[in-house]
Amino acid sequence: MDNFNSREELEHAAMQAIEKQEQEAEKEPYVPRTRGIRILAWTLFALILIGVALYYFWIAKAGTL
């Protein structure tokens, strides 16, 4: 356990512990995103990857297909 030299130190540590508990109690619980939003995000991510791949392919072919 912590070694306190005075009553003030003990009270200060107790107040900090109480404040920490109050802050943790005030946090909102984590709510995961809905399935539709996750599907949309992965779809957009895939489209961006396809676009980048096609862009590099176009550069590699010097603008001609």
mmCIF file of the N, C-alpha and C atoms, coordinates in Angstrom:
data_MODEL
# 
_entry.id   MODEL 
# 
loop_
_atom_site.group_PDB 
_atom_site.id 
_atom_site.type_symbol 
_atom_site.label_atom_id 
_atom_site.label_alt_id 
_atom_site.label_comp_id 
_atom_site.label_asym_id 
_atom_site.label_entity_id 
_atom_site.label_seq_id 
_atom_site.pdbx_PDB_ins_code 
_atom_site.Cartn_x 
_atom_site.Cartn_y 
_atom_site.Cartn_z 
_atom_site.occupancy 
_atom_site.B_iso_or_equiv 
_atom_site.pdbx_formal_charge 
_atom_site.auth_seq_id 
_atom_site.auth_comp_id 
_atom_site.auth_asym_id 
_atom_site.auth_atom_id 
_atom_site.pdbx_PDB_model_num 
ATOM 1   N N  . MET A 1 1  ? 0.824   -1.179 0.000   1.00 0.00 ? 1  MET A N  1 
ATOM 2   C CA . MET A 1 1  ? 0.000   0.000  0.000   1.00 0.00 ? 1  MET A CA 1 
ATOM 3   C C  . MET A 1 1  ? 0.866   1.240  0.000   1.00 0.00 ? 1  MET A C  1 
ATOM 4   N N  . ASP A 1 2  ? 0.291   2.373  -0.375  1.00 0.00 ? 2  ASP A N  1 
ATOM 5   C CA . ASP A 1 2  ? 1.047   3.616  -0.409  1.00 0.00 ? 2  ASP A CA 1 
ATOM 6   C C  . ASP A 1 2  ? 1.419   4.055  0.992   1.00 0.00 ? 2  ASP A C  1 
ATOM 7   N N  . ASN A 1 3  ? 2.561   4.687  1.095   1.00 0.00 ? 3  ASN A N  1 
ATOM 8   C CA . ASN A 1 3  ? 3.040   5.167  2.377   1.00 0.00 ? 3  ASN A CA 1 
ATOM 9   C C  . ASN A 1 3  ? 2.828   6.674  2.424   1.00 0.00 ? 3  ASN A C  1 
ATOM 10  N N  . PHE A 1 4  ? 1.915   7.149  3.256   1.00 0.00 ? 4  PHE A N  1 
ATOM 11  C CA . PHE A 1 4  ? 1.589   8.567  3.354   1.00 0.00 ? 4  PHE A CA 1 
ATOM 12  C C  . PHE A 1 4  ? 2.233   9.148  4.606   1.00 0.00 ? 4  PHE A C  1 
ATOM 13  N N  . ASN A 1 5  ? 2.828   10.339 4.464   1.00 0.00 ? 5  ASN A N  1 
ATOM 14  C CA . ASN A 1 5  ? 3.516   10.976 5.580   1.00 0.00 ? 5  ASN A CA 1 
ATOM 15  C C  . ASN A 1 5  ? 2.592   11.862 6.400   1.00 0.00 ? 5  ASN A C  1 
ATOM 16  N N  . SER A 1 6  ? 1.491   12.283 5.813   1.00 0.00 ? 6  SER A N  1 
ATOM 17  C CA . SER A 1 6  ? 0.599   13.160 6.560   1.00 0.00 ? 6  SER A CA 1 
ATOM 18  C C  . SER A 1 6  ? -0.850  12.880 6.182   1.00 0.00 ? 6  SER A C  1 
ATOM 19  N N  . ARG A 1 7  ? -1.714  13.430 6.962   1.00 0.00 ? 7  ARG A N  1 
ATOM 20  C CA . ARG A 1 7  ? -3.150  13.257 6.722   1.00 0.00 ? 7  ARG A CA 1 
ATOM 21  C C  . ARG A 1 7  ? -3.555  13.968 5.433   1.00 0.00 ? 7  ARG A C  1 
ATOM 22  N N  . GLU A 1 8  ? -2.913  15.105 5.135   1.00 0.00 ? 8  GLU A N  1 
ATOM 23  C CA . GLU A 1 8  ? -3.236  15.847 3.916   1.00 0.00 ? 8  GLU A CA 1 
ATOM 24  C C  . GLU A 1 8  ? -2.939  15.017 2.670   1.00 0.00 ? 8  GLU A C  1 
ATOM 25  N N  . GLU A 1 9  ? -1.807  14.298 2.695   1.00 0.00 ? 9  GLU A N  1 
ATOM 26  C CA . GLU A 1 9  ? -1.465  13.454 1.556   1.00 0.00 ? 9  GLU A CA 1 
ATOM 27  C C  . GLU A 1 9  ? -2.495  12.341 1.375   1.00 0.00 ? 9  GLU A C  1 
ATOM 28  N N  . LEU A 1 10 ? -2.923  11.766 2.469   1.00 0.00 ? 10 LEU A N  1 
ATOM 29  C CA . LEU A 1 10 ? -3.923  10.704 2.420   1.00 0.00 ? 10 LEU A CA 1 
ATOM 30  C C  . LEU A 1 10 ? -5.247  11.239 1.879   1.00 0.00 ? 10 LEU A C  1 
ATOM 31  N N  . GLU A 1 11 ? -5.663  12.417 2.346   1.00 0.00 ? 11 GLU A N  1 
ATOM 32  C CA . GLU A 1 11 ? -6.909  13.013 1.864   1.00 0.00 ? 11 GLU A CA 1 
ATOM 33  C C  . GLU A 1 11 ? -6.804  13.378 0.398   1.00 0.00 ? 11 GLU A C  1 
ATOM 34  N N  . HIS A 1 12 ? -5.641  13.886 -0.011  1.00 0.00 ? 12 HIS A N  1 
ATOM 35  C CA . HIS A 1 12 ? -5.453  14.254 -1.417  1.00 0.00 ? 12 HIS A CA 1 
ATOM 36  C C  . HIS A 1 12 ? -5.546  13.012 -2.316  1.00 0.00 ? 12 HIS A C  1 
ATOM 37  N N  . ALA A 1 13 ? -4.911  11.928 -1.899  1.00 0.00 ? 13 ALA A N  1 
ATOM 38  C CA . ALA A 1 13 ? -4.969  10.689 -2.669  1.00 0.00 ? 13 ALA A CA 1 
ATOM 39  C C  . ALA A 1 13 ? -6.397  10.153 -2.730  1.00 0.00 ? 13 ALA A C  1 
ATOM 40  N N  . ALA A 1 14 ? -7.123  10.269 -1.633  1.00 0.00 ? 14 ALA A N  1 
ATOM 41  C CA . ALA A 1 14 ? -8.510  9.801  -1.609  1.00 0.00 ? 14 ALA A CA 1 
ATOM 42  C C  . ALA A 1 14 ? -9.377  10.636 -2.547  1.00 0.00 ? 14 ALA A C  1 
ATOM 43  N N  . MET A 1 15 ? -9.161  11.940 -2.543  1.00 0.00 ? 15 MET A N  1 
ATOM 44  C CA . MET A 1 15 ? -9.945  12.818 -3.429  1.00 0.00 ? 15 MET A CA 1 
ATOM 45  C C  . MET A 1 15 ? -9.648  12.502 -4.897  1.00 0.00 ? 15 MET A C  1 
ATOM 46  N N  . GLN A 1 16 ? -8.400  12.240 -5.208  1.00 0.00 ? 16 GLN A N  1 
ATOM 47  C CA . GLN A 1 16 ? -8.056  11.887 -6.585  1.00 0.00 ? 16 GLN A CA 1 
ATOM 48  C C  . GLN A 1 16 ? -8.711  10.573 -6.986  1.00 0.00 ? 16 GLN A C  1 
ATOM 49  N N  . ALA A 1 17 ? -8.738  9.620  -6.098  1.00 0.00 ? 17 ALA A N  1 
ATOM 50  C CA . ALA A 1 17 ? -9.376  8.340  -6.394  1.00 0.00 ? 17 ALA A CA 1 
ATOM 51  C C  . ALA A 1 17 ? -10.874 8.514  -6.612  1.00 0.00 ? 17 ALA A C  1 
ATOM 52  N N  . ILE A 1 18 ? -11.501 9.351  -5.809  1.00 0.00 ? 18 ILE A N  1 
ATOM 53  C CA . ILE A 1 18 ? -12.939 9.610  -5.958  1.00 0.00 ? 18 ILE A CA 1 
ATOM 54  C C  . ILE A 1 18 ? -13.216 10.305 -7.282  1.00 0.00 ? 18 ILE A C  1 
ATOM 55  N N  . GLU A 1 19 ? -12.391 11.292 -7.650  1.00 0.00 ? 19 GLU A N  1 
ATOM 56  C CA . GLU A 1 19 ? -12.575 11.992 -8.922  1.00 0.00 ? 19 GLU A CA 1 
ATOM 57  C C  . GLU A 1 19 ? -12.416 11.039 -10.097 1.00 0.00 ? 19 GLU A C  1 
ATOM 58  N N  . LYS A 1 20 ? -11.440 10.140 -10.003 1.00 0.00 ? 20 LYS A N  1 
ATOM 59  C CA . LYS A 1 20 ? -11.227 9.172  -11.072 1.00 0.00 ? 20 LYS A CA 1 
ATOM 60  C C  . LYS A 1 20 ? -12.433 8.256  -11.223 1.00 0.00 ? 20 LYS A C  1 
ATOM 61  N N  . GLN A 1 21 ? -13.001 7.806  -10.107 1.00 0.00 ? 21 GLN A N  1 
ATOM 62  C CA . GLN A 1 21 ? -14.191 6.952  -10.164 1.00 0.00 ? 21 GLN A CA 1 
ATOM 63  C C  . GLN A 1 21 ? -15.376 7.697  -10.762 1.00 0.00 ? 21 GLN A C  1 
ATOM 64  N N  . GLU A 1 22 ? -15.527 8.973  -10.424 1.00 0.00 ? 22 GLU A N  1 
ATOM 65  C CA . GLU A 1 22 ? -16.634 9.760  -10.969 1.00 0.00 ? 22 GLU A CA 1 
ATOM 66  C C  . GLU A 1 22 ? -16.473 9.960  -12.467 1.00 0.00 ? 22 GLU A C  1 
ATOM 67  N N  . GLN A 1 23 ? -15.245 10.191 -12.916 1.00 0.00 ? 23 GLN A N  1 
ATOM 68  C CA . GLN A 1 23 ? -15.014 10.368 -14.349 1.00 0.00 ? 23 GLN A CA 1 
ATOM 69  C C  . GLN A 1 23 ? -15.302 9.084  -15.108 1.00 0.00 ? 23 GLN A C  1 
ATOM 70  N N  . GLU A 1 24 ? -14.927 7.944  -14.552 1.00 0.00 ? 24 GLU A N  1 
ATOM 71  C CA . GLU A 1 24 ? -15.204 6.669  -15.214 1.00 0.00 ? 24 GLU A CA 1 
ATOM 72  C C  . GLU A 1 24 ? -16.700 6.384  -15.250 1.00 0.00 ? 24 GLU A C  1 
ATOM 73  N N  . ALA A 1 25 ? -17.423 6.829  -14.239 1.00 0.00 ? 25 ALA A N  1 
ATOM 74  C CA . ALA A 1 25 ? -18.870 6.607  -14.206 1.00 0.00 ? 25 ALA A CA 1 
ATOM 75  C C  . ALA A 1 25 ? -19.579 7.481  -15.228 1.00 0.00 ? 25 ALA A C  1 
ATOM 76  N N  . GLU A 1 26 ? -18.989 8.635  -15.569 1.00 0.00 ? 26 GLU A N  1 
ATOM 77  C CA . GLU A 1 26 ? -19.623 9.558  -16.507 1.00 0.00 ? 26 GLU A CA 1 
ATOM 78  C C  . GLU A 1 26 ? -19.412 9.165  -17.960 1.00 0.00 ? 26 GLU A C  1 
ATOM 79  N N  . LYS A 1 27 ? -18.446 8.275  -18.244 1.00 0.00 ? 27 LYS A N  1 
ATOM 80  C CA . LYS A 1 27 ? -18.173 7.876  -19.618 1.00 0.00 ? 27 LYS A CA 1 
ATOM 81  C C  . LYS A 1 27 ? -19.379 7.153  -20.192 1.00 0.00 ? 27 LYS A C  1 
ATOM 82  N N  . GLU A 1 28 ? -19.658 7.461  -21.465 1.00 0.00 ? 28 GLU A N  1 
ATOM 83  C CA . GLU A 1 28 ? -20.752 6.781  -22.146 1.00 0.00 ? 28 GLU A CA 1 
ATOM 84  C C  . GLU A 1 28 ? -20.265 5.405  -22.594 1.00 0.00 ? 28 GLU A C  1 
ATOM 85  N N  . PRO A 1 29 ? -21.111 4.415  -22.552 1.00 0.00 ? 29 PRO A N  1 
ATOM 86  C CA . PRO A 1 29 ? -20.682 3.080  -22.982 1.00 0.00 ? 29 PRO A CA 1 
ATOM 87  C C  . PRO A 1 29 ? -20.449 3.046  -24.495 1.00 0.00 ? 29 PRO A C  1 
ATOM 88  N N  . TYR A 1 30 ? -19.560 2.179  -24.930 1.00 0.00 ? 30 TYR A N  1 
ATOM 89  C CA . TYR A 1 30 ? -19.258 2.029  -26.352 1.00 0.00 ? 30 TYR A CA 1 
ATOM 90  C C  . TYR A 1 30 ? -20.454 1.403  -27.064 1.00 0.00 ? 30 TYR A C  1 
ATOM 91  N N  . VAL A 1 31 ? -20.854 2.034  -28.158 1.00 0.00 ? 31 VAL A N  1 
ATOM 92  C CA . VAL A 1 31 ? -21.947 1.513  -28.972 1.00 0.00 ? 31 VAL A CA 1 
ATOM 93  C C  . VAL A 1 31 ? -21.383 1.231  -30.358 1.00 0.00 ? 31 VAL A C  1 
ATOM 94  N N  . PRO A 1 32 ? -21.323 -0.027 -30.790 1.00 0.00 ? 32 PRO A N  1 
ATOM 95  C CA . PRO A 1 32 ? -20.757 -0.328 -32.103 1.00 0.00 ? 32 PRO A CA 1 
ATOM 96  C C  . PRO A 1 32 ? -21.626 0.214  -33.233 1.00 0.00 ? 32 PRO A C  1 
ATOM 97  N N  . ARG A 1 33 ? -20.989 0.447  -34.363 1.00 0.00 ? 33 ARG A N  1 
ATOM 98  C CA . ARG A 1 33 ? -21.711 0.949  -35.535 1.00 0.00 ? 33 ARG A CA 1 
ATOM 99  C C  . ARG A 1 33 ? -22.676 -0.116 -36.044 1.00 0.00 ? 33 ARG A C  1 
ATOM 100 N N  . THR A 1 34 ? -23.696 0.341  -36.729 1.00 0.00 ? 34 THR A N  1 
ATOM 101 C CA . THR A 1 34 ? -24.666 -0.597 -37.281 1.00 0.00 ? 34 THR A CA 1 
ATOM 102 C C  . THR A 1 34 ? -24.045 -1.371 -38.441 1.00 0.00 ? 34 THR A C  1 
ATOM 103 N N  . ARG A 1 35 ? -24.641 -2.491 -38.766 1.00 0.00 ? 35 ARG A N  1 
ATOM 104 C CA . ARG A 1 35 ? -24.119 -3.348 -39.827 1.00 0.00 ? 35 ARG A CA 1 
ATOM 105 C C  . ARG A 1 35 ? -24.128 -2.613 -41.176 1.00 0.00 ? 35 ARG A C  1 
ATOM 106 N N  . GLY A 1 36 ? -25.142 -1.821 -41.439 1.00 0.00 ? 36 GLY A N  1 
ATOM 107 C CA . GLY A 1 36 ? -25.222 -1.100 -42.709 1.00 0.00 ? 36 GLY A CA 1 
ATOM 108 C C  . GLY A 1 36 ? -24.091 -0.102 -42.887 1.00 0.00 ? 36 GLY A C  1 
ATOM 109 N N  . ILE A 1 37 ? -23.737 0.584  -41.827 1.00 0.00 ? 37 ILE A N  1 
ATOM 110 C CA . ILE A 1 37 ? -22.649 1.560  -41.909 1.00 0.00 ? 37 ILE A CA 1 
ATOM 111 C C  . ILE A 1 37 ? -21.323 0.834  -42.138 1.00 0.00 ? 37 ILE A C  1 
ATOM 112 N N  . ARG A 1 38 ? -21.127 -0.305 -41.475 1.00 0.00 ? 38 ARG A N  1 
ATOM 113 C CA . ARG A 1 38 ? -19.883 -1.064 -41.670 1.00 0.00 ? 38 ARG A CA 1 
ATOM 114 C C  . ARG A 1 38 ? -19.785 -1.598 -43.096 1.00 0.00 ? 38 ARG A C  1 
ATOM 115 N N  . ILE A 1 39 ? -20.904 -2.074 -43.650 1.00 0.00 ? 39 ILE A N  1 
ATOM 116 C CA . ILE A 1 39 ? -20.909 -2.573 -45.029 1.00 0.00 ? 39 ILE A CA 1 
ATOM 117 C C  . ILE A 1 39 ? -20.602 -1.438 -45.992 1.00 0.00 ? 39 ILE A C  1 
ATOM 118 N N  . LEU A 1 40 ? -21.193 -0.278 -45.774 1.00 0.00 ? 40 LEU A N  1 
ATOM 119 C CA . LEU A 1 40 ? -20.932 0.877  -46.624 1.00 0.00 ? 40 LEU A CA 1 
ATOM 120 C C  . LEU A 1 40 ? -19.460 1.291  -46.551 1.00 0.00 ? 40 LEU A C  1 
ATOM 121 N N  . ALA A 1 41 ? -18.887 1.286  -45.372 1.00 0.00 ? 41 ALA A N  1 
ATOM 122 C CA . ALA A 1 41 ? -17.485 1.674  -45.211 1.00 0.00 ? 41 ALA A CA 1 
ATOM 123 C C  . ALA A 1 41 ? -16.563 0.708  -45.960 1.00 0.00 ? 41 ALA A C  1 
ATOM 124 N N  . TRP A 1 42 ? -16.802 -0.588 -45.827 1.00 0.00 ? 42 TRP A N  1 
ATOM 125 C CA . TRP A 1 42 ? -15.957 -1.557 -46.526 1.00 0.00 ? 42 TRP A CA 1 
ATOM 126 C C  . TRP A 1 42 ? -16.152 -1.465 -48.038 1.00 0.00 ? 42 TRP A C  1 
ATOM 127 N N  . THR A 1 43 ? -17.371 -1.178 -48.482 1.00 0.00 ? 43 THR A N  1 
ATOM 128 C CA . THR A 1 43 ? -17.621 -1.021 -49.918 1.00 0.00 ? 43 THR A CA 1 
ATOM 129 C C  . THR A 1 43 ? -16.866 0.187  -50.464 1.00 0.00 ? 43 THR A C  1 
ATOM 130 N N  . LEU A 1 44 ? -16.926 1.295  -49.752 1.00 0.00 ? 44 LEU A N  1 
ATOM 131 C CA . LEU A 1 44 ? -16.198 2.487  -50.194 1.00 0.00 ? 44 LEU A CA 1 
ATOM 132 C C  . LEU A 1 44 ? -14.695 2.251  -50.169 1.00 0.00 ? 44 LEU A C  1 
ATOM 133 N N  . PHE A 1 45 ? -14.209 1.544  -49.170 1.00 0.00 ? 45 PHE A N  1 
ATOM 134 C CA . PHE A 1 45 ? -12.788 1.217  -49.091 1.00 0.00 ? 45 PHE A CA 1 
ATOM 135 C C  . PHE A 1 45 ? -12.363 0.381  -50.303 1.00 0.00 ? 45 PHE A C  1 
ATOM 136 N N  . ALA A 1 46 ? -13.183 -0.607 -50.670 1.00 0.00 ? 46 ALA A N  1 
ATOM 137 C CA . ALA A 1 46 ? -12.877 -1.455 -51.830 1.00 0.00 ? 46 ALA A CA 1 
ATOM 138 C C  . ALA A 1 46 ? -12.882 -0.634 -53.111 1.00 0.00 ? 46 ALA A C  1 
ATOM 139 N N  . LEU A 1 47 ? -13.838 0.285  -53.243 1.00 0.00 ? 47 LEU A N  1 
ATOM 140 C CA . LEU A 1 47 ? -13.886 1.131  -54.439 1.00 0.00 ? 47 LEU A CA 1 
ATOM 141 C C  . LEU A 1 47 ? -12.643 2.015  -54.542 1.00 0.00 ? 47 LEU A C  1 
ATOM 142 N N  . ILE A 1 48 ? -12.180 2.522  -53.439 1.00 0.00 ? 48 ILE A N  1 
ATOM 143 C CA . ILE A 1 48 ? -10.972 3.350  -53.455 1.00 0.00 ? 48 ILE A CA 1 
ATOM 144 C C  . ILE A 1 48 ? -9.772  2.504  -53.875 1.00 0.00 ? 48 ILE A C  1 
ATOM 145 N N  . LEU A 1 49 ? -9.664  1.292  -53.337 1.00 0.00 ? 49 LEU A N  1 
ATOM 146 C CA . LEU A 1 49 ? -8.549  0.420  -53.724 1.00 0.00 ? 49 LEU A CA 1 
ATOM 147 C C  . LEU A 1 49 ? -8.605  0.082  -55.208 1.00 0.00 ? 49 LEU A C  1 
ATOM 148 N N  . ILE A 1 50 ? -9.783  -0.187 -55.726 1.00 0.00 ? 50 ILE A N  1 
ATOM 149 C CA . ILE A 1 50 ? -9.928  -0.476 -57.158 1.00 0.00 ? 50 ILE A CA 1 
ATOM 150 C C  . ILE A 1 50 ? -9.546  0.746  -57.979 1.00 0.00 ? 50 ILE A C  1 
ATOM 151 N N  . GLY A 1 51 ? -9.983  1.921  -57.536 1.00 0.00 ? 51 GLY A N  1 
ATOM 152 C CA . GLY A 1 51 ? -9.642  3.158  -58.253 1.00 0.00 ? 51 GLY A CA 1 
ATOM 153 C C  . GLY A 1 51 ? -8.146  3.408  -58.274 1.00 0.00 ? 51 GLY A C  1 
ATOM 154 N N  . VAL A 1 52 ? -7.480  3.193  -57.158 1.00 0.00 ? 52 VAL A N  1 
ATOM 155 C CA . VAL A 1 52 ? -6.025  3.390  -57.106 1.00 0.00 ? 52 VAL A CA 1 
ATOM 156 C C  . VAL A 1 52 ? -5.329  2.375  -58.009 1.00 0.00 ? 52 VAL A C  1 
ATOM 157 N N  . ALA A 1 53 ? -5.776  1.131  -57.982 1.00 0.00 ? 53 ALA A N  1 
ATOM 158 C CA . ALA A 1 53 ? -5.176  0.104  -58.829 1.00 0.00 ? 53 ALA A CA 1 
ATOM 159 C C  . ALA A 1 53 ? -5.353  0.454  -60.308 1.00 0.00 ? 53 ALA A C  1 
ATOM 160 N N  . LEU A 1 54 ? -6.542  0.910  -60.683 1.00 0.00 ? 54 LEU A N  1 
ATOM 161 C CA . LEU A 1 54 ? -6.775  1.289  -62.076 1.00 0.00 ? 54 LEU A CA 1 
ATOM 162 C C  . LEU A 1 54 ? -5.957  2.519  -62.464 1.00 0.00 ? 54 LEU A C  1 
ATOM 163 N N  . TYR A 1 55 ? -5.777  3.443  -61.539 1.00 0.00 ? 55 TYR A N  1 
ATOM 164 C CA . TYR A 1 55 ? -4.974  4.632  -61.802 1.00 0.00 ? 55 TYR A CA 1 
ATOM 165 C C  . TYR A 1 55 ? -3.523  4.242  -62.078 1.00 0.00 ? 55 TYR A C  1 
ATOM 166 N N  . TYR A 1 56 ? -2.966  3.350  -61.248 1.00 0.00 ? 56 TYR A N  1 
ATOM 167 C CA . TYR A 1 56 ? -1.590  2.892  -61.482 1.00 0.00 ? 56 TYR A CA 1 
ATOM 168 C C  . TYR A 1 56 ? -1.485  2.079  -62.771 1.00 0.00 ? 56 TYR A C  1 
ATOM 169 N N  . PHE A 1 57 ? -2.494  1.309  -63.082 1.00 0.00 ? 57 PHE A N  1 
ATOM 170 C CA . PHE A 1 57 ? -2.507  0.563  -64.337 1.00 0.00 ? 57 PHE A CA 1 
ATOM 171 C C  . PHE A 1 57 ? -2.500  1.517  -65.519 1.00 0.00 ? 57 PHE A C  1 
ATOM 172 N N  . TRP A 1 58 ? -3.264  2.582  -65.436 1.00 0.00 ? 58 TRP A N  1 
ATOM 173 C CA . TRP A 1 58 ? -3.327  3.589  -66.499 1.00 0.00 ? 58 TRP A CA 1 
ATOM 174 C C  . TRP A 1 58 ? -1.972  4.277  -66.659 1.00 0.00 ? 58 TRP A C  1 
ATOM 175 N N  . ILE A 1 59 ? -1.312  4.588  -65.529 1.00 0.00 ? 59 ILE A N  1 
ATOM 176 C CA . ILE A 1 59 ? 0.008   5.189  -65.596 1.00 0.00 ? 59 ILE A CA 1 
ATOM 177 C C  . ILE A 1 59 ? 1.013   4.218  -66.226 1.00 0.00 ? 59 ILE A C  1 
ATOM 178 N N  . ALA A 1 60 ? 0.936   2.927  -65.855 1.00 0.00 ? 60 ALA A N  1 
ATOM 179 C CA . ALA A 1 60 ? 1.857   1.938  -66.384 1.00 0.00 ? 60 ALA A CA 1 
ATOM 180 C C  . ALA A 1 60 ? 1.679   1.768  -67.892 1.00 0.00 ? 60 ALA A C  1 
ATOM 181 N N  . LYS A 1 61 ? 0.466   1.954  -68.390 1.00 0.00 ? 61 LYS A N  1 
ATOM 182 C CA . LYS A 1 61 ? 0.205   1.808  -69.825 1.00 0.00 ? 61 LYS A CA 1 
ATOM 183 C C  . LYS A 1 61 ? 0.381   3.125  -70.565 1.00 0.00 ? 61 LYS A C  1 
ATOM 184 N N  . ALA A 1 62 ? 0.891   4.134  -69.878 1.00 0.00 ? 62 ALA A N  1 
ATOM 185 C CA . ALA A 1 62 ? 1.150   5.462  -70.466 1.00 0.00 ? 62 ALA A CA 1 
ATOM 186 C C  . ALA A 1 62 ? -0.121  6.104  -71.013 1.00 0.00 ? 62 ALA A C  1 
ATOM 187 N N  . GLY A 1 63 ? -1.206  5.869  -70.370 1.00 0.00 ? 63 GLY A N  1 
ATOM 188 C CA . GLY A 1 63 ? -2.458  6.524  -70.735 1.00 0.00 ? 63 GLY A CA 1 
ATOM 189 C C  . GLY A 1 63 ? -3.187  5.879  -71.890 1.00 0.00 ? 63 GLY A C  1 
ATOM 190 N N  . THR A 1 64 ? -2.675  4.811  -72.411 1.00 0.00 ? 64 THR A N  1 
ATOM 191 C CA . THR A 1 64 ? -3.372  4.123  -73.512 1.00 0.00 ? 64 THR A CA 1 
ATOM 192 C C  . THR A 1 64 ? -3.756  2.712  -73.069 1.00 0.00 ? 64 THR A C  1 
ATOM 193 N N  . LEU A 1 65 ? -4.903  2.295  -73.468 1.00 0.00 ? 65 LEU A N  1 
ATOM 194 C CA . LEU A 1 65 ? -5.332  0.938  -73.128 1.00 0.00 ? 65 LEU A CA 1 
ATOM 195 C C  . LEU A 1 65 ? -5.187  0.141  -74.354 1.00 0.00 ? 65 LEU A C  1 
# 
